[in-house]
Amino acid sequence: MPVPAHPRSQVKAASRPAADRAEIRLSWWAVTLPAVAFAALLLMIMSPGQAQAATADPALGRLIEHTLHLLAR
C-alpha cells in the first residue's frame, strides 16, 4: 500500500467530485461582464447612423509619410 507523500493528499482526494460528475462554478462577474460587453457592442452595431467621418487632415498619416520619406533617403 503506497504511503501518501503529503498528509493533505488524502483530504484532497476525498473532496474531489466523482469523475462522472463535473461541477463548474462561476463568479457573478464572470457571467455579467461578458454579457454587458456583448450588449454594449450590440448597441454600437445597431446605431451606426450617428457615426461621422473625420474631416480634418490626419496628423498620424502625415507623420508616417514623413518618416517613410526620411527612411527612403
C-alpha positions as CSV (number, residue, x, y, z in Angstrom):
1,M,0.0,0.0,0.0
2,P,1.6,3.4,-1.0
3,V,2.2,5.9,1.6
4,P,1.0,9.5,0.8
5,A,3.8,12.0,0.3
6,H,1.9,14.8,2.0
7,P,-0.6,14.5,4.8
8,R,-3.2,16.6,3.0
9,S,-3.1,14.4,-0.1
10,Q,-5.8,12.1,1.4
11,V,-8.1,15.1,2.1
12,K,-7.8,16.4,-1.4
13,A,-8.6,13.0,-2.9
14,A,-11.7,12.6,-0.7
15,S,-13.0,16.1,-1.5
16,R,-12.7,15.8,-5.3
17,P,-16.0,15.2,-7.2
18,A,-16.6,11.9,-8.9
19,A,-15.2,11.5,-12.4
20,D,-18.7,11.2,-13.9
21,R,-20.0,14.4,-12.3
22,A,-18.2,17.7,-13.1
23,E,-19.2,20.8,-11.2
24,I,-18.4,24.2,-12.6
25,R,-19.0,27.3,-10.5
26,L,-18.6,30.8,-11.9
27,S,-18.5,34.1,-10.1
28,W,-21.2,36.6,-10.8
29,W,-18.7,38.9,-12.7
30,A,-17.6,36.0,-14.9
31,V,-21.1,35.9,-16.4
32,T,-22.1,39.6,-16.0
33,L,-19.1,41.3,-17.6
34,P,-19.2,39.4,-20.9
35,A,-23.0,40.0,-21.1
36,V,-22.6,43.7,-20.6
37,A,-19.8,43.9,-23.1
38,F,-21.9,42.0,-25.7
39,A,-24.8,44.3,-25.1
40,A,-22.7,47.4,-25.5
41,L,-21.2,46.1,-28.8
42,L,-24.6,45.2,-30.0
43,L,-25.9,48.7,-29.3
44,M,-23.0,50.1,-31.2
45,I,-23.7,48.0,-34.2
46,M,-27.4,48.7,-34.1
47,S,-27.0,52.5,-34.3
48,P,-24.3,53.2,-37.0
49,G,-26.2,56.3,-38.3
50,Q,-24.7,58.5,-35.7
51,A,-21.1,57.9,-36.8
52,Q,-19.4,60.7,-38.8
53,A,-16.3,60.6,-40.9
54,A,-13.3,62.8,-39.8
55,T,-12.9,65.9,-42.0
56,A,-9.5,67.1,-40.8
57,D,-6.2,66.1,-42.3
58,P,-4.9,63.2,-40.1
59,A,-1.7,64.1,-38.3
60,L,-0.7,60.4,-37.9
61,G,-0.8,59.9,-41.7
62,R,1.4,62.9,-42.3
63,L,3.8,61.6,-39.6
64,I,4.1,58.2,-41.2
65,E,4.5,59.7,-44.6
66,H,7.3,62.0,-43.3
67,T,9.0,59.1,-41.5
68,L,8.9,56.9,-44.7
69,H,10.3,59.8,-46.7
70,L,13.2,60.2,-44.3
71,L,13.9,56.5,-44.3
72,A,14.0,56.3,-48.1
73,R,16.9,58.8,-48.3
